[in-house]
Amino acid sequence: MRNWTIKGGRVLTDGGFEETDLHLAEGRVVAEAATDATEVSAKGCLVLPGIVDVHGDGFERVVRPRAGVDFPLPLALEESDRQMIGNGITTAFHGLTASWETGLRSFDTARAFLDTLAAVTPTLDCDTRVNLRWEVYCLDPVDELISWLDRTPAMVLSLNDHLTPYLELPPDHRKIVRMAERMDISREDVVARIAALRARADEVPAAVARVTAAATARGLTVFSHDETSPEDRRANRALGVTVSEFPMTWDTARESADGEEHIVLGAPNVLRGGSQNNAIDAEPAIAQGLCTVLASDYYYPAQMLAAFALADRGIVPLEDAWALVSSGPAEAVGLHDRGRLEQGLRGDLLILDADTRRLKSVFVNGRRVLQRD
């Protein structure tokens, strides 16, 4: 493995930005340059911790760029890897849905995804993991789902319910239309399937408790997606769910903040000026201390762009904005070896032109995986 000295950049440290050299040896940040270190000029550049993305399902648009048009999973994973690295993401949790749906988000597709990811991981530059988004009405394969919790390192489990909010929606509602395209069935069949599964609502609490217990017993972080009330947050907290992912109301976010828990919001929310799902707005939430993590959600460029946008708009200083995409997400998922540029931590970092903000270099675990003039 090559060792490096990154010279003359403005390095983001725990004390803020400092013009200093940064040394990497054996994949880690170290105090002194190795004797065989290769020098990289970072003059006029920012040197930042690599981005950690705890929830990104942009790969779905690579697998299926158009309705009914699918590409092979190995190809999609390799292309997603290039997109993530090209946007400064050095650790990624693919938001993999294991659902009662057919098609793209089916349980069978999730199984194939895990198999493929295991096969292609050695070829990927980004440290790629899984945020397993279990739809809680996907009840029959719970035993197999639990066995998956041992499949990838530091997997995250996310509790999702995209069935209940769709109850009573007519077949021509845009959400039903989109789901029908994803499931490759008619809109009427989607509505009928939702109604049939809702009849099993009494089975859901026990399944949630069982799956969550299995995850926490393995030391995995558990998220809850789209919580709608402080009562939801308290109930999930009692199960060992420590992260609120995309809370739907301000009171829910405040309940998490009062409990000193991590709150994940979408970086596209910052860029677009609001939520596309009628949840809370990220920018004012950040200003009020009600967000600790920004995720790419469905758009890989969003994290880097959102961090700079928050600084440019005067919401928070850049060092605090960058924490939302680096140290905050790393802490949320228990990866204490990254997210900051400190001695002994992984050499996951970015070099960006300070004026143009163009990404020039990406290092993952001390290996340079992207270089631009």
C-alpha positions in Angstrom: 0.0 0.0 0.0 1.3 3.5 -0.9 1.8 6.1 1.8 1.0 9.7 1.3 1.7 13.3 2.4 -0.9 15.8 1.4 0.8 19.1 1.5 -0.4 22.7 1.9 -4.1 22.2 2.1 -6.7 23.6 4.4 -7.4 20.5 6.5 -10.7 20.1 8.4 -9.7 19.2 11.9 -11.7 19.0 15.1 -10.6 22.6 15.8 -11.8 23.8 12.4 -9.8 24.4 9.2 -6.0 24.5 9.6 -3.4 24.9 6.8 -1.2 21.9 7.5 0.2 18.7 6.0 -1.7 15.5 6.4 0.1 12.1 6.4 -1.3 8.7 5.6 0.5 5.4 6.3 -0.9 1.9 6.0 -4.3 3.4 5.2 -4.4 5.5 8.4 -3.9 9.1 9.4 -0.6 9.4 11.1 1.4 12.1 12.8 4.6 11.9 10.8 5.3 11.3 7.1 6.4 7.8 6.1 9.9 7.7 4.6 8.5 6.5 1.3 5.5 8.8 1.3 4.3 10.2 -2.1 3.6 13.9 -1.9 0.4 15.4 -3.2 0.0 19.1 -3.5 -3.2 20.4 -1.9 -2.3 24.1 -2.3 -5.5 26.1 -2.8 -7.6 23.1 -1.8 -9.8 21.9 1.1 -8.9 18.6 2.6 -12.1 17.0 4.0 -13.2 13.7 5.6 -14.8 11.4 3.1 -18.6 11.4 3.0 -20.5 8.7 4.8 -24.0 8.0 3.3 -26.2 6.0 5.6 -29.2 5.9 3.2 -28.9 6.0 -0.5 -31.2 4.3 -3.0 -29.9 6.1 -6.1 -28.7 2.7 -7.3 -32.4 1.9 -8.0 -32.3 4.4 -10.9 -29.2 2.6 -12.2 -30.8 -0.8 -12.0 -34.0 0.5 -13.5 -33.5 3.8 -15.4 -37.0 3.4 -17.0 -40.1 1.5 -16.0 -39.7 -2.0 -17.3 -36.1 -1.6 -18.3 -33.7 -3.4 -15.9 -29.9 -3.8 -16.1 -27.8 -6.5 -14.4 -27.1 -6.0 -10.8 -23.3 -6.4 -11.1 -23.2 -3.6 -13.7 -25.5 -1.4 -11.6 -23.4 -1.8 -8.5 -20.2 -1.0 -10.4 -21.8 2.1 -12.0 -23.2 3.2 -8.6 -19.8 2.8 -7.1 -18.3 5.2 -9.7 -21.1 7.7 -9.1 -20.6 7.6 -5.3 -16.8 8.0 -5.5 -17.2 10.8 -8.0 -19.4 12.6 -5.5 -17.0 12.1 -2.6 -18.9 9.2 -0.9 -16.3 6.9 0.6 -18.6 4.8 2.8 -22.1 4.0 1.6 -25.1 2.1 2.9 -27.3 1.1 0.0 -30.9 1.6 0.9 -32.0 -2.0 0.0 -35.7 -2.6 0.4 -37.0 -6.0 1.4 -40.7 -5.6 0.8 -44.1 -7.3 0.2 -43.9 -5.6 -3.2 -43.2 -7.5 -6.4 -40.5 -6.3 -8.8 -37.7 -3.9 -8.0 -38.3 -3.9 -4.2 -39.3 -7.5 -3.7 -37.8 -9.8 -1.2 -36.4 -11.9 -4.0 -34.7 -8.9 -5.5 -33.2 -8.1 -2.2 -31.8 -11.6 -1.8 -30.2 -11.4 -5.3 -28.8 -8.0 -4.4 -27.1 -9.3 -1.3 -25.6 -12.2 -3.2 -24.3 -9.9 -6.0 -22.9 -7.3 -3.6 -20.9 -10.1 -1.8 -19.5 -11.2 -5.2 -18.5 -7.7 -6.5 -17.4 -6.0 -3.2 -13.7 -6.7 -3.9 -14.0 -4.7 -7.1 -15.6 -1.7 -5.5 -13.7 1.5 -4.4 -16.4 2.8 -2.0 -16.7 0.9 1.3 -20.2 -0.4 0.4 -22.6 -1.8 3.0 -26.4 -2.2 3.3 -29.2 -0.3 5.0 -31.7 -3.1 5.0 -35.1 -1.4 4.7 -37.5 -4.0 5.9 -41.1 -3.3 5.1 -42.8 -4.5 8.3 -45.8 -6.0 6.4 -43.3 -8.3 4.7 -44.2 -11.0 7.3 -43.8 -14.4 5.8 -40.0 -14.4 5.2 -39.0 -13.1 8.6 -36.8 -16.1 9.4 -34.8 -15.5 6.3 -34.6 -11.8 6.9 -33.1 -12.4 10.3 -30.5 -14.6 8.7 -29.5 -11.7 6.4 -28.4 -9.6 9.4 -25.1 -11.5 9.3 -24.6 -11.0 5.6 -22.6 -7.7 5.3 -20.3 -5.9 7.8 -22.1 -3.3 10.0 -25.4 -3.7 8.3 -28.1 -1.2 9.3 -31.7 -2.3 9.8 -34.4 0.2 9.0 -38.0 -0.3 10.0 -40.3 0.9 7.1 -44.0 1.0 6.6 -45.0 2.2 3.2 -48.3 0.3 3.3 -50.2 2.1 6.0 -49.9 5.6 4.4 -51.2 4.2 1.1 -54.4 2.9 2.6 -57.5 4.4 0.9 -55.5 5.9 -2.0 -57.3 5.5 -5.3 -55.7 3.6 -8.2 -55.0 6.9 -10.0 -53.1 8.5 -7.1 -49.5 9.3 -8.2 -48.1 7.1 -5.4 -50.1 4.1 -6.5 -49.2 4.8 -10.1 -45.5 4.8 -9.2 -45.8 1.7 -7.1 -47.6 -0.2 -9.9 -44.8 0.7 -12.3 -42.2 -0.5 -9.8 -44.1 -3.7 -9.0 -44.9 -4.5 -12.7 -48.6 -5.0 -11.9 -51.8 -3.0 -12.4 -52.9 -0.1 -10.2 -56.0 -2.0 -9.1 -53.8 -5.0 -8.1 -51.7 -2.7 -6.0 -54.7 -1.4 -4.1 -56.0 -4.9 -3.6 -52.7 -6.2 -2.3 -52.4 -3.3 0.2 -55.9 -4.1 1.5 -55.2 -7.8 1.9 -52.0 -7.2 3.8 -53.6 -4.6 6.0 -55.8 -7.5 7.3 -52.7 -8.9 8.9 -51.9 -5.8 11.0 -52.2 -7.7 14.2 -49.1 -9.7 13.3 -46.9 -6.7 12.7 -45.9 -5.7 16.3 -44.6 -9.1 17.2 -42.7 -9.4 14.0 -41.1 -5.9 14.6 -40.1 -6.8 18.1 -38.6 -10.1 17.0 -36.6 -8.6 14.1 -35.4 -5.6 16.1 -34.3 -7.9 19.0 -32.3 -10.0 16.5 -30.6 -6.9 15.1 -29.7 -5.4 18.5 -28.5 -8.7 19.8 -26.0 -8.6 16.9 -24.9 -5.1 17.9 -26.5 -3.6 14.7 -27.9 0.0 14.6 -31.6 0.1 14.0 -33.3 3.1 12.2 -37.0 3.8 12.1 -38.2 5.4 8.9 -40.9 8.1 8.7 -41.9 8.3 12.3 -45.1 10.3 12.6 -45.2 11.2 16.3 -43.3 11.5 19.6 -45.2 8.4 20.7 -43.8 6.5 17.7 -40.3 7.6 18.7 -40.8 6.5 22.3 -42.2 3.1 21.3 -39.3 2.5 18.9 -36.8 3.7 21.5 -38.1 1.0 23.9 -37.3 -1.6 21.2 -33.8 -0.4 20.9 -34.3 1.8 17.8 -31.7 4.6 18.2 -32.0 6.6 15.0 -35.0 8.5 13.6 -34.8 8.5 9.8 -36.8 11.2 8.1 -39.2 12.1 10.9 -42.4 13.4 9.6 -43.2 16.0 12.2 -41.3 18.7 14.2 -42.5 17.2 17.5 -41.0 13.8 16.5 -37.7 15.4 15.7 -37.7 17.3 19.0 -38.4 14.0 20.9 -35.3 12.5 19.2 -33.2 15.6 20.0 -34.3 15.6 23.6 -33.1 11.9 23.8 -29.8 12.9 22.2 -30.5 10.5 19.3 -29.4 10.9 15.7 -31.8 12.4 13.3 -31.4 11.6 9.6 -32.8 14.0 6.9 -32.3 14.0 3.2 -29.7 16.2 1.6 -31.9 16.7 -1.5 -34.4 18.4 0.9 -31.7 21.1 1.6 -31.1 21.6 -2.1 -34.8 21.7 -3.1 -35.8 23.9 -0.3 -38.2 21.4 1.3 -39.3 17.8 1.6 -40.9 16.1 -1.4 -42.8 13.8 1.0 -44.5 16.5 3.3 -42.0 15.8 6.1 -40.1 18.5 8.0 -37.8 20.9 6.1 -34.1 20.1 6.5 -32.7 23.6 6.5 -34.7 25.0 9.4 -34.3 21.7 11.2 -30.5 22.0 11.0 -30.7 25.6 12.2 -32.6 24.4 15.2 -30.3 21.5 16.0 -32.8 18.9 14.9 -30.7 17.1 12.3 -27.4 15.3 12.9 -27.1 13.4 9.6 -27.8 14.3 5.9 -28.2 11.3 3.6 -28.0 11.2 -0.2 -31.5 9.6 -0.2 -32.1 9.3 -4.0 -29.4 11.7 -5.4 -25.7 11.0 -4.9 -24.4 14.6 -5.5 -26.7 16.0 -2.8 -24.6 15.5 0.3 -21.6 17.5 -0.9 -23.7 20.2 -2.5 -26.0 20.5 0.6 -23.0 21.0 2.9 -21.7 23.9 0.9 -25.2 25.3 0.4 -25.8 25.4 4.2 -22.5 27.3 4.6 -23.2 29.7 1.8 -26.6 30.5 3.1 -25.2 31.2 6.6 -27.2 28.4 8.3 -24.1 26.8 9.9 -20.3 27.1 9.3 -18.8 24.7 6.7 -17.2 22.6 9.4 -20.5 22.0 11.1 -22.3 21.4 7.7 -19.6 18.9 6.8 -20.1 17.1 10.0 -23.6 16.3 8.8 -22.2 14.2 6.0 -19.1 12.8 7.7 -18.7 12.4 11.4 -22.4 12.6 12.2 -23.4 9.7 9.9 -20.3 7.7 11.0 -21.3 8.1 14.6 -25.0 7.2 13.9 -24.1 3.8 12.5 -21.2 3.1 15.0 -18.3 3.5 12.6 -15.9 5.2 15.0 -12.9 4.7 12.7 -13.9 7.3 10.1 -15.7 10.6 9.5 -12.9 12.7 10.9 -9.2 13.4 10.0 -7.6 12.3 13.2 -4.5 10.2 14.0 -5.3 6.5 13.9 -8.5 6.8 11.9 -9.0 5.6 8.3 -7.5 7.6 5.5 -10.9 8.4 3.9 -10.6 11.9 2.6 -11.4 14.3 -0.3 -9.3 17.1 -1.9 -11.4 19.8 -3.4 -10.5 23.1 -5.1 -11.4 25.7 -2.6 -12.6 28.2 -5.2 -14.4 26.0 -7.7 -15.2 23.2 -5.2 -14.3 20.7 -7.9 -13.4 17.3 -6.5 -9.8 16.6 -7.3 -8.9 13.5 -5.3 -10.6 10.8 -3.3 -8.8 8.5 -0.9 -10.5 5.4 0.6 -8.6 3.7 3.4 -5.4 5.4 2.3 -5.8 4.3 -1.4 -6.2 7.0 -4.0 -9.2 5.9 -6.0 -9.9 9.1 -8.0 -7.5 11.7 -9.3 -8.4 14.8 -11.5 -6.2 17.6 -12.7 
